[in-house]
Structure formats: C-alpha cells, structure tokens
Amino acid sequence: MTAEREHLRIGFIPLADAASLFVAVDKGFAAQEGLNVELVQEVSWSNVRDKLNIGMFDAAHLLAPIAVASSLGVGHVKTPIVAPYNLAMNGNAITVSPALHEAMRARLDGDALNPLATARALARVVADRKAAQAEPLTFGMTFPFSGHNYQLRYWMAAGGVDPDEDVRLVVLPPPYMVGSLAQGHVDGFCVGAPWNSVAVDLGVGHILHFSVELFSRCAEKSLAMRESFALEHPNVVAALLRALRRAARFIAEADPHEIAALLARPDRVGVGADVILRTLQGRLKIAPDGATRENARYLLLGQEGAERPDPTQAAWLYAQMARWGQAPVSSALLDAAKAVFRPDLFDATLPAAPRSGDAISAFCGPKFDDRDLDAYLSAFPIRRTP
C-alpha cells in the first residue's frame, strides 16, 4: 500500500533514544517504504512540541509526557496528540557534581546502589545546608512534563526531600546539562543518554542511578503526531511504523560499533562514538575514576516489546502530573491520557513482540493501579494539589 504523503518533516532532540528514527532514515528503511523523511534537529522540547502542534512538523521524537500533556491541555494549548510507537523505554540517569557526591557519600547510611538510601542521604545534605543557611541545591531536568522531572521528584520525595520547597528544579535543554554542571549552575540533573556519560567523561559528574533502577519500565520517548494527521494519513503512519520496526531490528542485530558511529554524526547526536557505544550496551562509566555499572535494560529501543505503546504507561504519567499539581484528578482526564498511547494503530501494522516485566514497578512506594488513582496518590506524604 502506498503512502498518501511522501515528504515528512520530523523533529528530534540529539539523544541516543532517537536511534530507531535515525537508523530508519539513514539506512534507507523509510525510503523503502516510499517516505522521504527530513529529520530536523531542535535544541529544546518546547520547540519540538510547538512546531508539532502547529503543523511545522508532521511527527516528532517527543517526550512521552508532553504527548499526554498536550492532549489534556495542561501547561500549554490543547492539541490532541497520538503516540502509535514507543521509540524508547528507560534510558535516563541521575547525575550529581563531585562536591554533592562527596557530601552525600559522607551522609550515606546504607548501600549506595539503593535509591532509597541515596535519597535519604540527599535529605541529610539538604538539612545540613539549611542549618548552615546555604543556598538550596539546584537540579536540572529537561522539561516540566518529562520522565526526568518525575523520576527526579519521585526519588527525592522518597527520601523526604520536597522538590518544590527544599531544592530548586530548573529546566535545561539536554545538550546544556553538562556545561551547566561544569560551571556550577546546577548541582545535579536527570537527563537522557548520552549526556550523563559525557559529564562523567569530563570529570564533572558522578552517575547515581539509572532510571531503570528507579522504575523497571518507563515510556520515555514517543513517535508523536497530531491526531488529525494520523486520521488523514493512515498509510503514512503505517509506513513509518514499518520503517521504525525494521530499524529497531537492525539496531538489535547489527554491529553496535556501526550504530554508534551513525549516532555520533554531528547531525544526529554529535558526541563520541565510544560514549554512544557504552550507552547502547548498557555499560556506563559512572565515576571519573573509571568505575562502571552495567544494566542490559538501561535503554530499551525495541527489546521486550518496548515499541508497543502501553496505555497504562500513559496513565502513570498522568498520575505523576496529578501528584505534582500539574493536572487535576478526574476519570475523564485519565481516559483521555490513556487514549494518547495507541496500541490499536501499532497492532494494525506490526505484530507485537513479547513483553517482559511489570508495566510499572517502582523502587519504593505504593503499587500503581490506575483503577484507583485517589488511593495511589494519597499514599504519598509529599505531593501537591492542583
């Protein structure tokens, strides 16, 4: 079946989790589906969102929570968005400066690999700074509606740190995170690959935790498009999904050095191929002294059925928005959030791969159940009311 529209403009941010999109274009899979895809690099998520919403982009590599927020009309104008393909699951990390790492190490009571222990150590450092009348710690995250924001907040609050009262959270585009840490503008950040590794390689950061150590499976980036576009161009959507599936399979089977070299290009991610290779293999250097940590599920690009959009993931993202006062709690908004992730469009084109693991499994806190959001949210002692 031919596509109704051959030329597509797709926006992206230079991150490793856009790998399937890069490979689909650069290895010719999109062209073989009759698509001429122009990939347009942007520096900020607000730029990607706005250009998608007004039609300057036909589709986008987009933070999954932005797709939900745009559809709900929270934080910006309401623009119905659909996500028929999950570009990446997991892939973030929390990184702190050497000074904060040392302060937390001195106040750590327990295993440094345990997120609850490090969160409590952070709380002690925060209390020490308050007692000394020092400036609050500042942490960077990429966007208010992002997994980075929610993962950082969840981790902090688990240790007793109120992210709105005890520290400062600031928005920074991913490529600016490392420079901000090096210059002392922030004390830590949560961002996607490869920027945590870049900070470590430069000696200005220590990786505390991979996001997969906080949550077993978190929808990170979606292939997002306006709902109207998906309705008007079903064959284009199907062709793009087929190209992305082929790309994900290619990434899984090809020499990882080839993929790393492709992503390292200046017009893609634009960092050293060795850094990207470690990202793809889930083998990250976590400290300037060369210490490493491995997790095969650090970044899921197509493995374990990660491509298929899961409405439960969208519900979890909406629950985080509600927890932090970004959206009210209502059954109508919950249903609207779940409707953003479109497994029906995925299933109509692609056979689903087997999935492994729970939809959402956090390192601590209540079990997520979207059938009773009030009970889930009430279990958190630190939360906001919209």
Order of alpha helices (4+ residues) and beta strands (2+ residues): beta-alpha-alpha-beta-alpha-beta-alpha-beta-beta-alpha-alpha-beta-alpha-beta-alpha-beta-alpha-beta-alpha-beta-alpha-alpha-alpha-alpha-beta-beta-beta-alpha-alpha-alpha-alpha
